[in-house]
Amino acid sequence: MTKKKFLENLEKALKKIICQMFNEEGTNERRIQLERQVEEFVRENAGEYTLKELMETFTTAEAAMGLFLEHQDAKRISRGGKDAKPEKGH
């Protein structure tokens, strides 16, 4: 497996999981927002890893989701709370 393919699979899986978890309203706008957050996470965070590091770090869906949520928290904190992490019902 190549790094590019791993990242594509990671992005696809995270989009599906995150949208199911945090788009309770089922709105298209919220889904698009969540998908963009996942794309940004994969590009800015996961994309910095080597293939070996990716395979060692993103071993389960829970691990991937945890890192995604940590990334969202870090963004929110660095922007003074203006960019909230995905929360149920928001």
URDA-V868433 format. One record per helix or strand of 3 or more residues. SS is the DSSP state (helix for helix, strand for strand). FROM is the first residue (numbers start at 1). TO is the last residue. If there is no record, write none. Layout:
ss:SS from:FROM to:TO
ss:SS from:FROM to:TO
//
This chain:
ss:helix from:3 to:22
ss:helix from:28 to:44
ss:helix from:46 to:48
ss:helix from:51 to:57
ss:helix from:61 to:78
//
